[in-house]
Amino acid sequence: QHLSIQTNPTMVVSKFLLLSIFCSDLTTVQSFSSISPSSSLIVTSPVNDESSRLAHTIPSNDVDESSDNLHSQRRSFLANIASATLAITASTFIINPPSAYARAAFENGPLVYGEDSLMSTKSHGTTEEGVQPNLRYGVSNKLADKICSYNRMFAEMGGYFEGVPFEEQVRKLVADSGGQPVTFYDSVSGKPLFKAPVGRSVDAFISESKVHGWPSFRDEEVVWDNVRVLRSSGETVSVGGTHLGHNLPDGSGNRYCINLVSIAGNPV
């Protein structure tokens, strides 16, 4: 849900670093083939606890001293690979800091930025209180409380909204109101956060949400009095500190990919 990885110069840097390492250690790689099959090997085998793996050293009885140099070269080669991996990882954050992973936001619209301080620690995680007791659309209160108040980057499972009566209720509300948009309220405070569909059909709103796996809103569907986007990360939050989701712009403009559990509140 939360990151849109793009092709970038990191790939060029990565290839260059790996090529340099492999070229400089070509002799070492070739020498591996001369190591006797009976030399010491490190293998892994599963143990009873499936969450871990245990390394076993299988000693050889006939490894001669001439292999010491090969082992030394192998250790050097592996150390170089480890260094290259760290360098590549570092280059990822130097060239593309976390805030640059998502496509640049469209700022010429109604988007309103907020300060990171909105998500400071409060009496209940990042909010002053927990979620409302009877949330809409049949969502889980336990999951809602975790996503809304004790989370900054994780999300409900993709397609979660398709497993609850979200679509059915939204379509009914739109039909019963003569085509008026549905208002989605903060699961904590009950303040209005989004109104959809606006400027499109309910079919288009539901369809786009299904494509991405989460309810997806556009600029004109956001109640900006109560919603902010953090400039540093694209995280989309309520003014009260509820984590809602992230802004993941596409070719059509800003797209707010939102957790249903965060917007299933009742008006107060």
N, C-alpha and C positions, 0 to 999 in steps of 0.2 A: 504494500500500500504506500509506504512512506518514502521510497527513493526511486528516482528515475535516473538510472545510470546511463551516461552518454559516452560515445567514443571521444577520446581526448588524448592529449600529448603524453599522458602517463603510459599508454601502450608503447609509444615510441621509446620512451626512457627505459621501460621494462625490457623491451627486446634488446636494446643496446647493452644494458647491464648484463643480461643473461648471455648474450653473444660474447661479450668481453670475457666473462668468467669461463665459459666453455672453451673458448679459443685458447685462453691462457693455460687451461688445464687439460688440453687435448692429450698431451703425453701421459698425464695421470690416468685419463679415461682409457687410453690404449693399454696402459700397464695393468688395468684391472683384469683384462682378459688373460693375463699371464699368471694370475693367482691360481694356485692349484685348487680344484674343487674340494679338496680335503681341508682347506684352510678354515680358520674360525669364521663362522657366520653368525649374524644376529637375525633371528627369526621371531615372529610373534605368533602367539596362539591364544585362542579364546579361553577364558576361565569361567567359573560359574557365574561371576558377576558380569553380566553383559555390558555394563556401562564402562568397563575398563578392560585393558589388555595387558598381558604380562610378557616382558621380553626375556628370552632365554638365550644364553650363550652356549653354543654347541662346540666344545673344544675339539681340536684335532690332535692326534697323537704323532703326526709326522710333518708338522710345519717346521721348515728349516729356517735358519736365521736370515736367509736371503729375502724372506718375505717381510722382514721388519721395515725395510725401506718402502715397500709397496703399501704397507699399512699406514705408514707415516704420510705418504702421498695421498692416500685415500682420505685420511683425517683432514689433511689440508684442503683437499678438494671439497669435502663436505662443509668445512668451515667457510670456504669461499661462497658456496651456494647459500649457506645461512645468511652470510653478510649481504649477498645480492638480494635475498628475499626481504631483509629488513630495509635495504635501500629502496627497493621498489615500493614497499609499504609506505615508507616515509615520503617518497615522491608523490604518492597518491594524495596525501594530505597537504603537501606543499603546493602542488599544481592545482589540485581540486580540493579545497577545504570542504568540510561537510555541507556548508551552506551553498556550495556550488554544484552539488550533485543534481539538484532539481533545476529544471529549466527556469531561466530568469522570469520573475513575476511580471505581469503586465500592470504597470503602475499608473497608466493614464486613465484608469477607470476609477470606480468607487472604493477600491481596496484601502483599508485602514490598517496601518501598522501599529503594533503595541510593543512595549518594553518587556524584556525577559522577567522583570520584577513581578509581572502579573502572575507568574507561576512560582512565586516564592512559597516557602513552607508556611502553612497556616494551621488552624486547629485540627483539620482533617485532611492531611496530605496537602495538595495545592488548593483546596477549597476550605471554606469555613465549616461546612457540614457535609454529611453523606448524601447519597442520592435519595430521591423521593421513594416512599414505600411501594407505591402502585404504579409502576412505569407502564407506558403504552407499548403496543405492538408485541406483547408477550415476551419481552426481552428479560434476560437474567439480571436480577438486582445485584447479585454478587459480582458478576462480570462487569456490570455498569460501574459499580463503586471502584473497582480496581482500575478500569480504563480511565474513568473521569478524574479521579483524585490521587491516584498513586502510580501515575504513568506519564511519561513524556514522549515516548517514541513507538511503543508497541500498539497493536490494534486487535480488535476482534478478528476472528477468522474470516478470510475472504469468502463472500457469499453467505455470511451469517444471516443477513437480512432476508435471504430467500427461504430460510428455514423457519421463519416466524410469519405471522399474517400481515406483514408490512405492505406488500403490494396490494393485497385484497382490501385492506383498510384505506390505503391512500386512494385507490381508484374509487372506492365507495364515497369517500369524503369529497372528492372532486366532482363526482357525478351528482351527489346530493346537493351540492352548493351551486350547481349550474356552471361548473367549470372554474370556480375560484381556486386559487392555490391553497395548499395545506400548510399550516404553520407548525413548525417543529420547535419544541421547547427544550430548554436546558434541563437535563435529568437531575441536576442539583437544585438550581435556583428557580426553575420554572419560567425563566425569561424567554421570550421568543428569539430564536437564533437564525432560522431559515424559513423561507416561504417558497414552495415549489409545487407545480411548475410555473415559471414566469417566462413569458416569451417563447414558450414551446409547449407541446402537448404532453399529457401525462404519459403517453406511450414513449415519447422521446426521453423523458426523465427516467422512467423505469428502465428503458433499454440501455441508456448510458451507464446507469448504476450497475446493471448486470454485467456489462462489458468489463468494468473495472473491479467489480466485487464489493463495492461499498457505495452507499448513497452519495451521489456526486452532484454538487451544486455549482452554479455559476455566479458571477459577481452580482447580478441583478436579483439573485435569490437569497442573498445574505442580508440579515438585519444588522447593519453595521453599528448601530447604537450599542450592541451587546457582543459583538465579535471582533477579534483582533487577529492579525497575522504577525508572527514574530519574524522580524527582518533577518535574524541570524540563522534561521533554520527552515522557515516556511511553516512551522508548527502553527496550527489554527486553534485558537482557544477562546473561551468566553472571558468577558471582563472580570468574572468572579474567580477565574483560575481553573475552570473545567477544561480538561484536554478534549478536543473535538476530533482532530485529525491533522491533515497537512494540505497545503496548497501545492498541487502538482500541475502546473500549467501545461497546456498542449497547444496545438495549432489554432484552436478556437478561442484561446484566452485562459484566464485563471480557472482552475477546476479544484474545488474544495472536496477532497476525498474524506468523508466523515464517518465515524463510527455511529451506527444506529443507536447503540446503548447510551451514547452521549447526548442524543437529541430525542429521547423518548419520554421526556418529562410532561407534566401537566401544568397548564397555566395557573399562576397564583395572583 
